[in-house]
Amino acid sequence: MSGINLNGRIIPAEEPFAGIHHRGLKYGDGLFESIRMLDGKMPLLANHLRRLFRGMKYLKIEKPNRFNTAFFRKEIKKLTGPEQNTRIRISVFRASGGLYTPTNNKAIYLIEYQTLKSNHWEWKKKGLMTKICPVVQLPVTAWSGLKTTNALPYVLAGLWKKSQKIDDCILCNQRGFIAEAGSSNIFYYKSKSWFTPSDRSGAIQGVMRDYILKSFKNNSFSIIKKDILPKDLLEADEAFVTNAVQGIRWIREIDGVRFGNQETKNIWNLFFGPRSLLASSNT
């Protein structure tokens, strides 16, 4: 990455830009989206922006009239140039002013990117080794589903994952129910049905999660959103996690319990394979 897009201005990535009054730095007062570009296409860009704008409305950050899909597609291309396969992050912060109580609700946006080698979502032959994390319990709030820049629980979960030498960890909420993985939403398969934590689990409501839920319904799969206890997850036949950058990754093991992957691979082929609707999108 050679630069960043700060409010439409391309500046070197290493150039300081925040300042001591930046509300993202001082209070975590902002939102972000991580978006996958494949062969120059961003299949879920509009979905990401809908979640971003919903979050801005909830946080009372003013949405400029120019903020739409066409605007952000142009601003992303301005930054990435000829790059075709990237991970893009759009951040929106509240402008400086005030202490805990803001005095300025205007939006500041920042776009950055990381070049990726692959031009497609990949099926990994080796599944993830995971454990249920005992050191982080996610709060259940009205804003839990938003992707905010205040990510301390996930930082602590990442440190624990690293200490355990595993690929990912599963997080519970403060009521003891399964919420999500460290950077992904979670699904599991049991008795010919798919399950995922309810919308009130405390998990971030992922863009890829929403896409998969709608695709399940459109293809007549049985999908149930519910409060999930750890024992329910450990009694599953298969499980996978998903996010917008990596697609679907199947789970090989949770707390020593092994899982298969045949149904998960069928789902991946349908939704992420080379002939899938998502892969062929021109967005």
C-alpha positions as CSV (number, residue, x, y, z in Angstrom):
1,M,0.0,0.0,0.0
2,S,1.5,3.3,-1.1
3,G,-1.1,5.7,0.2
4,I,-4.5,6.4,1.8
5,N,-7.5,8.3,0.8
6,L,-8.4,10.9,3.4
7,N,-11.6,12.8,2.5
8,G,-10.7,12.5,-1.2
9,R,-7.1,13.5,-0.8
10,I,-4.4,10.8,-1.5
11,I,-1.6,11.1,1.0
12,P,1.4,8.8,1.9
13,A,0.4,5.9,4.2
14,E,3.1,6.9,6.7
15,E,2.0,10.5,6.9
16,P,0.5,11.4,10.3
17,F,-3.1,12.6,9.8
18,A,-5.1,12.0,13.1
19,G,-3.9,14.7,15.5
20,I,-4.6,14.7,19.2
21,H,-8.2,15.8,18.8
22,H,-9.2,12.9,16.5
23,R,-12.3,11.3,18.0
24,G,-11.4,7.9,16.5
25,L,-8.1,8.0,18.4
26,K,-9.5,9.4,21.7
27,Y,-12.9,7.6,21.9
28,G,-13.1,4.9,19.2
29,D,-15.9,7.1,17.8
30,G,-16.3,5.6,14.4
31,L,-17.2,2.7,12.1
32,F,-15.5,0.7,9.5
33,E,-16.0,-1.8,6.7
34,S,-13.6,-4.4,5.3
35,I,-14.4,-5.1,1.7
36,R,-13.0,-7.7,-0.8
37,M,-12.1,-6.7,-4.3
38,L,-11.7,-9.5,-6.8
39,D,-10.5,-8.8,-10.4
40,G,-11.5,-5.2,-9.9
41,K,-15.0,-6.1,-8.7
42,M,-16.5,-5.5,-5.3
43,P,-19.6,-7.9,-5.2
44,L,-20.8,-6.8,-1.7
45,L,-19.9,-3.1,-1.8
46,A,-23.5,-1.9,-1.6
47,N,-24.2,-4.3,1.3
48,H,-21.3,-2.9,3.2
49,L,-22.4,0.7,2.6
50,R,-25.9,-0.1,3.8
51,R,-24.5,-1.3,7.1
52,L,-22.1,1.6,7.3
53,F,-24.9,4.1,6.8
54,R,-27.1,2.3,9.3
55,G,-24.3,2.6,11.8
56,M,-23.8,6.3,11.0
57,K,-27.5,6.9,11.6
58,Y,-27.4,5.1,15.0
59,L,-24.3,7.0,16.1
60,K,-25.7,10.2,14.8
61,I,-22.8,10.9,12.5
62,E,-24.2,13.0,9.6
63,K,-24.2,11.3,6.3
64,P,-23.2,13.6,3.4
65,N,-25.5,13.5,0.4
66,R,-22.6,12.4,-1.8
67,F,-22.1,9.2,0.2
68,N,-23.5,6.4,-2.1
69,T,-22.2,3.4,-3.9
70,A,-21.0,5.2,-6.9
71,F,-19.1,7.8,-4.8
72,F,-17.2,5.2,-2.8
73,R,-16.5,3.0,-5.8
74,K,-14.8,6.1,-7.4
75,E,-12.9,7.0,-4.2
76,I,-11.7,3.4,-3.9
77,K,-10.5,3.3,-7.5
78,K,-8.8,6.6,-7.0
79,L,-6.7,5.0,-4.3
80,T,-6.1,1.5,-5.6
81,G,-5.4,2.4,-9.2
82,P,-4.6,-0.6,-11.3
83,E,-4.7,-3.0,-8.3
84,Q,-7.4,-5.7,-9.0
85,N,-7.3,-7.9,-5.9
86,T,-7.3,-6.1,-2.6
87,R,-8.7,-5.9,0.9
88,I,-10.2,-2.4,1.4
89,R,-11.1,-0.7,4.6
90,I,-13.4,2.2,4.7
91,S,-13.5,4.0,8.1
92,V,-15.8,6.9,9.0
93,F,-15.1,9.0,12.1
94,R,-17.0,11.8,13.8
95,A,-15.2,15.1,13.2
96,S,-13.2,16.6,16.1
97,G,-15.0,18.6,18.8
98,G,-16.1,18.1,22.3
99,L,-15.1,15.5,24.9
100,Y,-17.5,12.6,25.6
101,T,-20.3,14.8,24.3
102,P,-19.5,15.7,20.6
103,T,-19.9,19.3,19.3
104,N,-19.5,18.3,15.7
105,N,-21.3,15.4,14.0
106,K,-19.8,15.8,10.5
107,A,-18.2,12.7,8.9
108,I,-14.5,12.1,8.1
109,Y,-13.7,9.2,5.9
110,L,-10.5,7.2,5.4
111,I,-9.9,4.5,2.8
112,E,-6.9,2.2,2.9
113,Y,-6.1,-1.1,1.1
114,Q,-3.9,-4.2,1.2
115,T,-2.9,-6.1,-2.0
116,L,-4.0,-9.7,-2.0
117,K,-2.5,-12.5,-4.2
118,S,-5.7,-14.3,-5.0
119,N,-8.5,-13.2,-7.3
120,H,-11.1,-15.5,-5.8
121,W,-12.4,-16.9,-2.5
122,E,-10.5,-20.0,-1.7
123,W,-11.6,-23.3,-0.2
124,K,-9.0,-24.4,2.4
125,K,-8.3,-28.1,2.5
126,K,-7.2,-27.8,6.1
127,G,-9.9,-26.7,8.5
128,L,-9.5,-24.3,11.4
129,M,-8.3,-25.4,14.8
130,T,-10.4,-23.5,17.3
131,K,-11.3,-23.2,21.0
132,I,-14.0,-21.5,22.9
133,C,-12.4,-18.4,24.5
134,P,-12.9,-18.1,28.3
135,V,-11.4,-14.6,28.7
136,V,-13.8,-12.5,26.6
137,Q,-17.5,-12.3,27.0
138,L,-19.3,-10.0,24.5
139,P,-21.8,-7.5,25.8
140,V,-25.3,-7.6,24.3
141,T,-26.3,-4.0,23.4
142,A,-28.4,-2.2,20.9
143,W,-25.2,-1.4,19.0
144,S,-23.5,-4.8,19.2
145,G,-24.3,-5.6,15.6
146,L,-22.4,-2.5,14.3
147,K,-18.8,-2.7,13.1
148,T,-17.3,0.1,15.3
149,T,-13.7,1.1,15.7
150,N,-14.0,0.2,19.4
151,A,-12.7,-3.3,19.1
152,L,-11.0,-4.1,22.4
153,P,-12.8,-7.4,23.0
154,Y,-11.5,-8.7,19.7
155,V,-7.9,-7.5,20.5
156,L,-8.0,-9.5,23.8
157,A,-9.5,-12.5,22.0
158,G,-6.7,-12.3,19.4
159,L,-4.1,-12.2,22.1
160,W,-5.6,-15.3,23.8
161,K,-5.8,-17.1,20.4
162,K,-2.2,-16.4,19.8
163,S,-1.3,-17.7,23.3
164,Q,-3.2,-21.0,22.5
165,K,-1.5,-21.4,19.1
166,I,-4.8,-21.9,17.4
167,D,-6.3,-20.6,14.1
168,D,-9.3,-18.8,15.7
169,C,-11.4,-18.7,18.8
170,I,-15.1,-18.8,19.5
171,L,-16.6,-16.0,21.6
172,C,-19.6,-16.2,24.0
173,N,-21.7,-13.3,25.2
174,Q,-22.2,-12.3,28.8
175,R,-25.3,-14.6,29.0
176,G,-23.2,-17.7,28.1
177,F,-24.5,-18.2,24.6
178,I,-22.2,-18.5,21.5
179,A,-21.9,-15.2,19.6
180,E,-19.2,-15.4,16.9
181,A,-15.6,-16.2,16.2
182,G,-12.8,-13.7,16.7
183,S,-13.2,-12.1,13.3
184,S,-16.1,-13.9,11.7
185,N,-19.7,-15.1,12.2
186,I,-20.4,-18.7,12.8
187,F,-22.8,-21.4,11.5
188,Y,-23.2,-25.0,12.3
189,Y,-24.9,-28.0,10.8
190,K,-27.0,-30.6,12.7
191,S,-29.9,-32.9,11.8
192,K,-30.2,-31.6,8.2
193,S,-30.5,-28.0,9.4
194,W,-28.1,-25.0,9.6
195,F,-28.0,-22.9,12.7
196,T,-26.4,-19.5,13.6
197,P,-26.6,-17.3,16.7
198,S,-29.6,-15.0,17.0
199,D,-29.4,-11.3,16.1
200,R,-29.5,-10.5,19.9
201,S,-26.3,-12.6,20.6
202,G,-24.0,-9.6,20.7
203,A,-22.2,-10.6,17.5
204,I,-21.4,-8.2,14.7
205,Q,-24.1,-8.6,12.0
206,G,-21.7,-9.5,9.2
207,V,-22.3,-8.6,5.6
208,M,-21.3,-12.0,4.5
209,R,-23.5,-13.6,7.2
210,D,-26.5,-11.6,5.8
211,Y,-25.7,-12.7,2.2
212,I,-25.5,-16.4,3.3
213,L,-28.7,-16.2,5.3
214,K,-30.6,-14.8,2.3
215,S,-29.0,-17.3,0.0
216,F,-30.0,-20.2,2.3
217,K,-33.6,-19.0,2.2
218,N,-33.6,-18.4,-1.6
219,N,-32.3,-22.0,-2.1
220,S,-34.7,-23.6,0.4
221,F,-32.1,-24.6,3.0
222,S,-33.3,-25.0,6.6
223,I,-31.6,-22.2,8.5
224,I,-32.5,-21.4,12.2
225,K,-31.3,-18.3,14.2
226,K,-31.3,-19.1,17.9
227,D,-29.5,-18.8,21.2
228,I,-26.8,-21.4,21.1
229,L,-25.1,-22.9,24.1
230,P,-21.5,-24.2,23.8
231,K,-22.7,-27.8,24.2
232,D,-25.0,-27.3,21.1
233,L,-22.1,-26.2,19.0
234,L,-19.9,-29.1,20.3
235,E,-22.6,-31.6,19.3
236,A,-22.8,-30.3,15.7
237,D,-21.8,-32.4,12.6
238,E,-20.1,-29.5,10.9
239,A,-19.3,-25.8,11.5
240,F,-17.9,-22.9,9.6
241,V,-17.1,-19.2,10.0
242,T,-17.5,-16.5,7.5
243,N,-16.5,-12.9,6.8
244,A,-16.5,-10.7,3.7
245,V,-12.8,-11.0,3.0
246,Q,-12.2,-14.7,3.4
247,G,-15.6,-16.1,2.6
248,I,-16.3,-19.5,4.2
249,R,-13.7,-21.3,6.3
250,W,-14.6,-24.7,7.7
251,I,-13.9,-25.6,11.3
252,R,-11.9,-28.9,11.8
253,E,-11.9,-28.8,15.6
254,I,-13.4,-27.0,18.6
255,D,-12.0,-27.8,22.1
256,G,-10.8,-31.2,20.8
257,V,-14.1,-32.1,19.1
258,R,-13.6,-33.0,15.4
259,F,-16.0,-32.0,12.6
260,G,-16.6,-33.0,9.0
261,N,-17.0,-30.7,6.0
262,Q,-19.0,-32.3,3.2
263,E,-22.1,-30.1,3.7
264,T,-20.0,-27.0,4.2
265,K,-18.1,-27.7,1.0
266,N,-21.3,-28.0,-0.9
267,I,-22.4,-24.6,0.4
268,W,-19.0,-23.1,-0.6
269,N,-19.3,-24.5,-4.1
270,L,-22.8,-23.1,-4.5
271,F,-22.1,-19.6,-3.1
272,F,-18.4,-19.0,-3.7
273,G,-17.3,-21.3,-6.6
274,P,-16.2,-19.9,-9.9
275,R,-19.7,-20.1,-11.4
276,S,-21.5,-18.8,-8.4
277,L,-23.7,-15.6,-8.5
278,L,-21.4,-13.8,-6.1
279,A,-18.2,-14.6,-8.0
280,S,-19.8,-13.3,-11.3
281,S,-21.1,-10.1,-9.9
282,N,-20.1,-6.9,-11.7
283,T,-20.5,-4.5,-8.8
